Structures are given as C-alpha cells and as structure tokens.
C-alpha cells in the first residue's frame, strides 16, 4: 500500500492537492469491494479505518431513451 499526493487542480496560481491510497488488487478482492463503491473513512486515534458506506448513494438509474435519441444513436453507430 502506498500514499500518493496528487495535484487536484490549479486555480488562480494556487495548487490544490488530494491524497490517494493505492490498494493491492488482492486486498480489494479479499474485502469484496468493487470499483465505484462508496466508502467512508473514520479516524480513530492515529489510525484511519476505511469501510463500506453505511448509507451508500442510490445507484443512477438510466432513463429510457426517446425515439429521437434512439434514432440518432443508430445513425451515429452505423457510421463507424
């Protein structure tokens, strides 16, 4: 595991950073976590505990495409 400091953005000459913890794939599989899963972090003393969110955000639902959108998609994909 490793902690990385990554540039998030540069705004008006000020550089803003974020921190990323990289986990080995083996550990992610052992935990049963999946890509995009909501996690929460809890600080206990000098330790950081990461766990699945108790109240994850609801999954995005795809809305049904209108007939016009479907036709445009068919025409666009047919050009490839």
trRosetta pair geometry for C-beta under 8 A, 3 or more apart (Angstrom, degrees):
i j d omega theta_ij theta_ji phi_ij phi_ji
1 21 6.5 3 -174 -177 105 94
1 22 6.6 174 -149 81 55 62
1 23 6.0 -3 -110 -107 96 53
1 24 7.0 -91 -67 -15 67 85
1 27 7.7 -1 -69 8 106 163
2 21 7.4 167 83 -151 39 54
2 22 5.2 0 55 45 87 105
3 19 6.2 -12 -170 -172 96 108
3 20 7.5 148 -159 78 48 45
3 21 5.7 -24 -101 -99 66 73
4 19 7.0 151 78 -159 49 57
4 20 4.6 -20 62 63 104 95
4 21 7.7 179 19 -82 78 25
4 22 6.6 50 -10 -20 118 104
5 17 5.4 -7 -173 -172 92 135
5 18 8.0 157 -154 79 51 33
5 19 6.0 -29 -100 -103 59 72
6 17 6.5 138 72 -159 39 78
6 18 5.6 -28 67 65 93 80
6 19 7.4 151 19 -105 83 21
6 20 5.5 30 -6 -5 128 118
7 10 7.0 -10 -177 -46 121 89
7 15 6.0 -61 -133 -167 102 107
7 16 7.5 95 -164 75 62 50
7 17 6.1 -58 -105 -103 39 69
8 16 4.6 -59 62 107 112 92
8 17 5.8 144 -5 -143 96 13
8 18 4.4 91 -70 -16 116 100
9 15 7.9 -178 97 -149 38 49
9 16 5.2 5 57 51 75 111
10 13 7.3 4 175 -121 96 10
10 14 7.0 169 -157 80 60 38
10 15 5.1 -23 -104 -99 85 67
10 16 7.3 -173 -85 16 34 74
11 14 5.8 -25 70 59 70 89
11 16 6.7 13 14 -10 103 117
21 50 7.8 -151 66 -40 149 155
23 27 5.0 -109 176 77 104 124
23 28 5.4 118 110 -54 124 94
24 27 4.9 92 64 4 84 101
24 28 7.3 -155 96 -5 45 86
25 28 5.5 -57 -148 37 38 112
25 29 6.2 38 155 -19 70 105
26 29 5.9 -57 -151 37 29 110
26 30 6.4 32 151 -22 64 106
27 30 5.5 -51 -147 34 33 115
27 31 6.4 27 155 -14 65 107
28 31 5.9 -60 -151 40 30 108
28 33 5.0 -86 -161 62 78 106
29 32 7.4 35 -179 -73 34 35
33 37 5.3 -135 -163 41 84 151
33 39 7.6 7 -134 -75 132 116
33 52 7.3 -168 -104 -77 91 97
34 37 5.0 110 61 -43 70 114
37 52 6.5 -57 160 -122 122 92
37 53 8.0 -175 158 11 77 95
37 56 7.5 -64 -167 -120 67 135
38 52 7.2 75 86 -165 68 67
38 53 3.9 -35 121 9 106 137
38 56 4.1 156 44 -130 133 87
38 57 5.7 142 -66 11 146 85
39 50 5.5 14 171 -176 129 97
39 51 6.8 154 -157 80 82 26
39 52 6.2 -70 -110 -110 64 33
39 53 6.0 -153 -122 -39 9 82
40 50 7.4 169 84 -149 37 56
40 51 6.1 -24 61 66 82 76
40 52 7.6 25 16 127 84 20
40 53 4.7 106 -28 -102 101 69
40 54 7.0 -29 9 -1 147 78
41 48 5.8 -15 -166 -171 109 101
41 49 7.0 147 -158 77 55 49
41 50 5.3 -23 -100 -98 77 74
42 48 7.5 147 74 -159 42 52
42 49 4.6 -20 62 63 94 103
42 50 8.0 -180 21 -78 69 30
42 51 7.2 -1 5 15 111 109
43 47 7.3 152 -157 82 53 46
43 48 5.9 -28 -101 -101 66 67
43 49 7.8 -177 -84 19 18 78
44 47 5.2 -21 69 67 84 98
44 48 8.0 160 25 -94 71 19
44 49 5.9 30 4 -11 115 117
52 56 7.3 -39 172 -62 92 113
53 56 4.6 124 78 -80 116 66
53 57 7.8 23 91 -11 159 66
65 69 4.1 -123 -173 91 101 126
65 70 5.1 128 113 -57 123 82
65 73 7.1 -10 180 -11 162 141
66 69 4.7 97 52 6 76 102
66 70 7.1 -139 95 -5 41 87
67 70 5.6 -54 -148 37 34 114
67 71 6.4 36 154 -21 66 104
68 71 5.8 -53 -149 35 31 111
68 72 6.4 30 153 -17 64 107
69 72 5.7 -55 -147 38 32 111
69 73 6.2 34 154 -21 66 107
70 73 5.6 -54 -147 35 30 113
70 74 6.4 31 154 -19 64 104
71 74 5.8 -53 -149 35 31 111
71 75 6.4 27 154 -16 65 107
72 75 5.8 -57 -147 39 30 109
72 76 6.1 28 156 -19 66 110
73 76 5.8 -56 -142 39 28 109
73 77 6.1 20 162 -11 65 111
74 77 6.1 -60 -141 43 25 104
74 78 6.0 30 157 -27 62 112
75 78 5.7 -56 -146 32 27 115
75 79 7.1 34 154 -29 59 100
76 79 6.1 -54 -164 18 32 113
77 80 6.1 -42 -166 10 45 115
